[in-house]
Amino acid sequence: MEVNGADAGKSATVELGPVDDSDDTYVNGVLVGSMKNKYNENRKYTIPAGVLKEGKNIVVIRVEDTGGDGGVNGEIKIMKLTTSSGAVTPLSGDWLYSVEKIEATSSVGPNSYPTLLFNAMLNPILNAGIAGVIWYQGESNAGRAYQYRTAFPLMIQDWRKHWNQGDVPFYFVQLASFNSANGDSEHGSTWAELREAQTMTLSLPHTGMAVTTDIGEAKDIHPKNKQDVGKRLAAVALHDAYAKDVVFFRASLSVYEN
């Protein structure tokens, strides 16, 4: 990062976008800011007077990731240095990096331990009859979205086999519009790939998907509008399970179906 002589020694701000999960950010060896366990919040730190020097300056970000995705996820236009004079220096481009250490967790969390969720939550109620299933999940699978094309329909078929009620209705919620890892049409999006896998699962009989790309929130992985989600699931159920003549969305790429 180059700084001209007029801005050397003056205060400035450095913006990095979100860092997953925690960071300590240094400029020329001086700690200018830190955030802990705030993976989706933009980093904007003040560089005090006397830190910047004329010519080459070094920005170092120490990132700690505790699971899942990790790293600096800022959009190109966000990552920049702005001096007190208003001069802007982009910080996008190739960065050098090295891995300091990798620490293995001592145990597997309960939601990841093989068979635990099925044995604890589903197996005890397999003797009870069910009218159908509502499923709202997929975020944690986005990093391996292609696998979801197989895993999701297999799970549905396995549940139907265990309940032994035929093709019991299974309705699920599409991943909402969340800006995960700055995915877009230019760079690709694991969430979009997961939505595609969900749509493909509609090939199974008596499945339905509540479309939510229009009611999500780009900066909130848990959008607050659950009422419309429920209404759309209800519309699918009324049409498919109860043969009511209602309008509903069958898939994100389709037109209205009546």
KEKOL-40313 format. One record per residue: residue in one letter; x, y, z of N, C-alpha, C in turn. Coordinates in steps of 0.02 Angstrom, whole numbers, padded with zeros to 5 digits, always signed. Last residue first. Layout:
BEGIN
aXYZXYZXYZ
...
//
This chain:
BEGIN
n-02578-01129-00542-02645-01126-00511-02676-01196-00511
e-02421-01057-00527-02458-01116-00546-02525-01116-00508
y-02317-00928-00591-02370-00949-00546-02403-01013-00573
v-02164-00999-00659-02216-00948-00654-02267-00971-00603
s-02002-01045-00590-02065-01057-00625-02110-00996-00622
l-01891-01041-00514-01883-01023-00584-01947-01029-00623
s-01924-01086-00388-01900-01017-00395-01895-00995-00467
a-02081-01175-00392-02007-01171-00390-01986-01100-00405
r-02216-01155-00364-02189-01223-00362-02112-01221-00358
f-02314-01046-00274-02252-01052-00312-02227-01123-00307
f-02494-01047-00293-02432-01055-00254-02373-01056-00302
v-02667-01030-00271-02608-01010-00309-02547-01019-00265
v-02780-01168-00249-02747-01108-00225-02687-01093-00268
d-02889-01275-00231-02872-01235-00289-02844-01168-00266
k-02832-01416-00136-02869-01353-00140-02845-01313-00201
a-02779-01540-00099-02810-01532-00165-02854-01470-00169
y-02703-01564+00011-02775-01558+00022-02814-01542-00042
a-02572-01573-00031-02597-01624+00015-02673-01623+00021
d-02560-01467-00129-02534-01534-00141-02567-01586-00096
h-02628-01350-00083-02633-01372-00152-02615-01446-00159
l-02594-01342+00052-02665-01341+00032-02674-01368-00039
a-02453-01341+00043-02488-01397+00075-02561-01400+00054
v-02431-01218-00020-02408-01279-00051-02445-01339-00023
a-02487-01133+00076-02515-01135+00009-02494-01198-00028
a-02401-01154+00185-02472-01173+00190-02504-01179+00121
l-02285-01097+00136-02286-01169+00151-02358-01194+00154
r-02331-00966+00132-02313-00999+00070-02309-01075+00079
k-02353-00937+00267-02409-00933+00219-02393-00971+00155
g-02223-00951+00320-02277-00996+00340-02335-00996+00292
v-02162-00842+00255-02136-00910+00245-02190-00961+00263
d-02233-00737+00308-02243-00753+00237-02215-00822+00220
q-02183-00746+00440-02255-00753+00427-02268-00772+00354
k-02052-00718+00452-02070-00788+00453-02143-00799+00435
n-01946-00602+00429-02013-00614+00403-02027-00689+00398
k-01814-00594+00469-01865-00589+00520-01935-00606+00495
p-01679-00704+00421-01727-00651+00406-01787-00653+00453
h-01534-00741+00467-01598-00762+00494-01650-00707+00481
i-01430-00675+00412-01437-00745+00393-01503-00774+00418
d-01432-00518+00349-01455-00556+00408-01469-00628+00386
k-01406-00445+00238-01357-00441+00293-01379-00478+00356
a-01512-00466+00149-01444-00476+00126-01393-00479+00183
e-01651-00558+00189-01615-00497+00206-01541-00509+00191
g-01796-00618+00096-01737-00625+00138-01706-00557+00153
i-01897-00616+00006-01913-00593+00074-01855-00605+00122
d-01864-00668-00116-01889-00599-00116-01903-00573-00045
t-01828-00799-00096-01776-00753-00118-01798-00680-00116
t-01915-00898-00058-01902-00845-00010-01850-00794-00033
v-02037-01021-00092-01987-00976-00120-01978-00916-00073
a-02060-01176-00029-02080-01107-00018-02024-01061-00041
m-02084-01322-00119-02035-01274-00093-02067-01205-00087
g-02130-01495-00102-02145-01426-00121-02096-01379-00088
t-02172-01663-00147-02127-01615-00116-02148-01546-00140
h-02238-01771-00209-02265-01739-00148-02212-01701-00109
p-02097-01853-00283-02169-01842-00276-02187-01811-00209
l-01949-01765-00334-01980-01816-00292-02055-01802-00285
s-01913-01650-00396-01930-01706-00439-01960-01764-00400
l-01870-01560-00304-01942-01559-00319-01962-01614-00368
t-01735-01560-00305-01768-01609-00261-01843-01611-00273
m-01701-01451-00380-01697-01517-00412-01732-01570-00370
t-01711-01352-00282-01759-01353-00338-01759-01421-00372
q-01598-01383-00204-01666-01387-00176-01718-01393-00231
a-01497-01356-00296-01505-01425-00271-01574-01434-00240
e-01517-01218-00306-01525-01260-00365-01536-01333-00345
r-01483-01179-00178-01552-01170-00201-01566-01213-00263
l-01347-01209-00184-01389-01247-00139-01463-01240-00158
e-01307-01112-00274-01298-01182-00292-01341-01227-00248
a-01333-00999-00197-01371-01009-00259-01365-01081-00282
w-01236-01019-00098-01307-01020-00079-01351-01029-00141
t-01119-01004-00167-01135-01071-00142-01208-01075-00121
s-01101-00913-00312-01131-00912-00245-01148-00983-00224
g-01000-00811-00423-01031-00873-00401-01056-00868-00330
h-00955-00693-00470-00906-00735-00435-00935-00802-00414
e-01067-00642-00537-01001-00639-00568-00953-00689-00536
s-01178-00654-00458-01180-00687-00523-01112-00687-00557
d-01108-00680-00292-01149-00645-00341-01144-00681-00408
g-01062-00683-00120-01079-00719-00181-01122-00676-00227
n-01007-00642+00001-01010-00596-00055-01023-00630-00122
a-01033-00739+00096-00966-00736+00067-00964-00693+00004
s-01203-00716+00070-01153-00760+00100-01087-00757+00061
n-01320-00622+00083-01257-00610+00048-01201-00651+00080
f-01473-00705+00063-01423-00681+00110-01356-00676+00073
s-01623-00742+00028-01572-00701-00006-01526-00669+00046
a-01650-00912+00089-01669-00843+00076-01610-00805+00045
l-01675-01074+00028-01629-01028+00061-01646-00956+00040
q-01846-01132+00036-01787-01113-00004-01741-01068+00038
v-01913-01253+00139-01905-01182+00127-01840-01169+00089
f-02021-01394+00100-01961-01362+00127-01957-01290+00104
y-02121-01535+00131-02117-01468+00105-02059-01431+00139
f-02181-01686+00098-02120-01657+00125-02111-01589+00092
p-02305-01811+00125-02286-01744+00100-02225-01716+00137
v-02257-01981+00103-02284-01930+00148-02261-01861+00125
d-02272-02099+00012-02241-02034-00004-02273-01979+00038
g-02289-02220+00142-02287-02201+00072-02252-02134+00063
q-02263-02238+00274-02328-02210+00257-02331-02190+00183
n-02145-02274+00343-02185-02325+00308-02257-02301+00296
w-02047-02211+00411-02116-02201+00434-02165-02249+00400
h-01934-02255+00340-01940-02269+00411-02012-02261+00436
k-01961-02205+00211-01952-02276+00221-01963-02294+00295
r-01962-02068+00234-02023-02101+00211-02020-02177+00221
w-01827-02051+00269-01879-02037+00318-01944-02072+00297
d-01768-02084+00145-01754-02124+00205-01806-02113+00258
q-01814-01983+00062-01833-02052+00047-01822-02097+00107
i-01750-01874+00123-01823-01877+00118-01847-01948+00107
m-01615-01910+00106-01643-01903+00173-01719-01908+00172
l-01605-01907-00034-01595-01970+00002-01624-01967+00073
p-01625-01771-00062-01677-01819-00081-01668-01887-00047
f-01501-01726+00004-01567-01704+00025-01622-01752+00003
a-01391-01789-00061-01404-01800+00011-01475-01782+00030
t-01390-01746-00195-01400-01817-00178-01423-01826-00107
r-01377-01611-00187-01420-01638-00239-01437-01711-00226
y-01280-01592-00093-01349-01585-00071-01398-01612-00123
q-01162-01591-00162-01179-01651-00125-01252-01652-00104
y-01161-01459-00203-01171-01511-00254-01191-01577-00220
a-01133-01388-00086-01200-01385-00114-01213-01441-00165
r-01048-01369+00024-01045-01431-00016-01113-01441-00050
g-01079-01250+00082-01010-01261+00063-00999-01324+00023
a-01212-01266+00119-01197-01227+00060-01125-01236+00036
n-01251-01327+00234-01232-01371+00179-01208-01333+00117
s-01294-01232+00320-01231-01265+00337-01208-01313+00283
e-01419-01197+00260-01363-01149+00263-01296-01184+00274
g-01519-01290+00272-01478-01291+00213-01417-01246+00215
q-01694-01284+00320-01624-01297+00334-01585-01293+00268
y-01841-01331+00361-01811-01265+00349-01737-01271+00368
w-01979-01429+00323-01906-01429+00331-01879-01360+00314
i-02116-01520+00373-02094-01453+00353-02020-01448+00371
v-02208-01664+00329-02147-01636+00357-02137-01566+00329
g-02363-01748+00375-02314-01722+00328-02255-01692+00366
a-02436-01818+00465-02471-01794+00406-02422-01768+00353
i-02387-01970+00546-02376-01900+00531-02414-01881+00468
g-02400-02085+00683-02417-02065+00616-02405-01990+00606
a-02268-02155+00778-02323-02107+00774-02337-02090+00701
n-02154-02228+00773-02218-02265+00777-02279-02219+00775
l-02052-02136+00776-02067-02168+00713-02132-02208+00714
i-02006-02068+00885-02074-02053+00863-02092-02087+00798
p-01873-02103+00914-01924-02115+00965-01996-02103+00941
n-01803-02063+00793-01816-02133+00807-01870-02144+00861
l-01788-01921+00804-01835-01952+00757-01853-02024+00775
m-01701-01884+00908-01760-01842+00894-01810-01876+00847
a-01596-01975+00930-01625-01940+00987-01692-01907+00971
n-01562-02027+00805-01579-02073+00859-01615-02037+00917
f-01537-01908+00732-01588-01955+00711-01610-01999+00769
l-01434-01847+00806-01497-01813+00797-01552-01861+00777
l-01331-01950+00801-01358-01924+00864-01427-01892+00855
t-01273-01995+00682-01331-02032+00709-01364-01999+00769
p-01121-01909+00706-01161-01956+00666-01213-01993+00707
y-01127-01743+00763-01107-01812+00780-01151-01861+00742
s-01170-01617+00743-01129-01646+00691-01112-01719+00704
n-01238-01572+00852-01273-01568+00788-01234-01600+00731
p-01143-01586+00956-01201-01631+00952-01237-01629+00886
g-00971-01576+00898-01032-01547+00926-01092-01592+00915
v-00837-01679+00944-00883-01660+00891-00946-01632+00923
s-00693-01620+01036-00752-01663+01027-00794-01636+00970
s-00584-01538+01030-00579-01598+01071-00637-01646+01061
t-00528-01475+00873-00573-01474+00930-00571-01540+00966
a-00362-01432+00828-00418-01479+00822-00462-01474+00884
e-00295-01289+00763-00310-01323+00825-00370-01368+00815
i-00164-01231+00670-00229-01263+00665-00240-01302+00729
k-00076-01076+00644-00085-01141+00677-00156-01166+00665
e-00049-00985+00538-00011-00984+00600-00015-01051+00636
v-00028-00984+00369-00068-01014+00422-00025-01018+00485
s-00011-00833+00275+00018-00895+00302-00027-00919+00358
y-00016-00730+00128-00044-00757+00189-00005-00818+00211
l-00028-00582+00027+00011-00638+00052-00021-00664+00116
w-00160-00542-00085-00127-00533-00020-00084-00594-00006
d-00213-00465-00234-00182-00523-00202-00147-00504-00137
g-00354-00350-00217-00298-00381-00253-00270-00440-00214
s-00393-00198-00127-00410-00260-00161-00350-00288-00197
l-00377-00076-00073-00340-00130-00042-00357-00198-00072
p-00361+00088-00146-00394+00022-00143-00348-00030-00111
t-00352+00238-00066-00309+00187-00095-00344+00120-00089
v-00401+00406-00077-00423+00337-00068-00375+00289-00103
a-00393+00561+00007-00362+00516-00042-00381+00443-00026
g-00435+00643+00108-00486+00616+00062-00458+00570+00009
s-00349+00680+00205-00357+00727+00149-00409+00703+00099
s-00345+00572+00287-00382+00631+00311-00391+00683+00256
t-00366+00427+00179-00327+00472+00220-00370+00533+00241
t-00425+00268+00173-00444+00337+00159-00406+00383+00206
l-00410+00113+00096-00381+00158+00146-00400+00229+00125
k-00524-00026+00070-00488+00034+00050-00458+00069+00111
m-00649-00126+00021-00582-00130+00049-00539-00072+00024
i-00766-00106-00051-00765-00088+00020-00693-00083+00045
k-00751-00154-00178-00762-00082-00171-00758-00059-00098
i-00737-00292-00156-00681-00254-00182-00690-00179-00168
e-00806-00348+00001-00812-00334-00070-00755-00288-00092
g-00727-00457+00121-00749-00391+00099-00756-00386+00023
n-00690-00567+00193-00743-00575+00144-00768-00508+00117
v-00557-00654+00253-00579-00585+00238-00628-00588+00181
g-00600-00805+00345-00559-00761+00305-00588-00692+00297
g-00711-00949+00328-00667-00904+00365-00628-00859+00318
d-00846-01066+00359-00807-01022+00316-00762-00977+00359
g-00824-01174+00501-00859-01154+00441-00814-01112+00396
g-00737-01102+00642-00774-01155+00609-00811-01129+00548
t-00664-00998+00691-00682-01051+00739-00724-01106+00707
d-00526-00905+00642-00588-00936+00621-00604-00995+00665
e-00441-00757+00653-00456-00819+00690-00524-00845+00668
v-00318-00664+00571-00387-00690+00570-00391-00753+00612
r-00234-00520+00563-00230-00585+00596-00302-00610+00605
i-00179-00425+00435-00240-00445+00468-00230-00514+00498
v-00077-00288+00398-00079-00359+00417-00144-00372+00455
v-00010-00176+00285-00070-00193+00323-00069-00269+00335
i+00124-00067+00264+00104-00137+00268+00042-00145+00312
n+00176+00051+00141+00150+00037+00208+00121-00033+00208
k+00291+00140+00043+00259+00076+00057+00239+00070+00130
g+00276+00317+00051+00296+00257+00014+00257+00196+00037
e+00281+00389+00212+00283+00398+00140+00309+00334+00106
k+00176+00310+00336+00239+00339+00313+00237+00346+00237
l+00062+00307+00473+00076+00303+00401+00142+00338+00384
v+00069+00348+00609+00080+00278+00589+00098+00272+00516
g+00039+00479+00639+00107+00457+00653+00121+00385+00632
a-00129+00465+00693-00075+00505+00664-00008+00477+00685
p-00209+00301+00685-00191+00365+00718-00134+00401+00681
i-00335+00239+00590-00262+00236+00596-00239+00303+00626
t-00485+00164+00634-00448+00227+00628-00373+00215+00637
y-00575+00041+00541-00533+00060+00596-00497+00126+00581
k-00700-00063+00507-00679+00005+00489-00641+00033+00548
r-00771-00210+00450-00717-00181+00490-00699-00112+00463
n-00940-00264+00456-00886-00230+00421-00834-00204+00469
e-00993-00422+00516-00990-00350+00524-00929-00320+00489
n-01000-00560+00520-01037-00526+00467-01037-00450+00473
y-00930-00611+00628-00910-00632+00561-00943-00592+00506
k-00875-00581+00763-00925-00542+00727-00911-00552+00652
n-00775-00625+00855-00836-00664+00843-00892-00623+00812
k-00706-00469+00886-00707-00539+00905-00776-00569+00891
m-00600-00350+00812-00669-00372+00824-00667-00447+00838
s-00486-00213+00820-00501-00284+00829-00576-00294+00835
g-00357-00097+00763-00426-00117+00779-00434-00192+00783
v-00224-00068+00751-00271-00012+00741-00343-00032+00755
l-00065-00100+00807-00134-00125+00809-00182-00067+00803
v+00071-00077+00701+00031-00046+00754-00040-00074+00751
g+00139-00125+00591+00153-00155+00656+00114-00127+00714
n+00082-00056+00485+00153-00045+00502+00169-00068+00573
v-00066-00093+00555-00037-00053+00501+00034-00035+00524
y-00169-00234+00593-00110-00193+00607-00091-00153+00544
t-00307-00308+00670-00281-00276+00610-00225-00227+00629
d-00374-00457+00715-00332-00404+00742-00298-00373+00681
d-00536-00536+00709-00476-00508+00678-00439-00462+00726
s-00648-00678+00687-00617-00624+00727-00554-00599+00693
d-00690-00763+00585-00739-00737+00632-00712-00675+00669
d-00715-00659+00448-00744-00718+00480-00690-00757+00516
v-00745-00493+00420-00692-00542+00429-00721-00598+00471
p-00820-00374+00306-00825-00424+00360-00765-00471+00360
g-00717-00230+00260-00776-00272+00254-00778-00322+00311
l-00610-00147+00283-00596-00215+00258-00658-00255+00242
e-00535+00010+00290-00598-00027+00287-00585-00094+00252
v-00451+00130+00384-00443+00070+00343-00508+00031+00347
t-00418+00304+00389-00461+00248+00407-00447+00191+00359
a-00295+00414+00465-00330+00386+00408-00378+00332+00434
s-00182+00551+00507-00230+00498+00524-00266+00474+00461
k-00013+00572+00441-00081+00595+00458-00126+00536+00475
g+00106+00520+00400+00101+00545+00468+00032+00568+00489
a+00078+00564+00232+00120+00529+00280+00114+00562+00349
d+00016+00641+00139-00026+00605+00187+00014+00568+00240
a+00118+00692+00060+00071+00739+00091+00029+00707+00145
g+00184+00580+00008+00215+00619+00060+00168+00666+00096
n+00068+00441-00014+00111+00497-00037+00136+00538+00022
v+00079+00267+00005+00052+00330+00032+00099+00386+00009
e+00036+00104-00050+00078+00164-00057+00042+00226-00031
m+00042-00059+00000+00000+00000+00000+00045+00062+00000
//
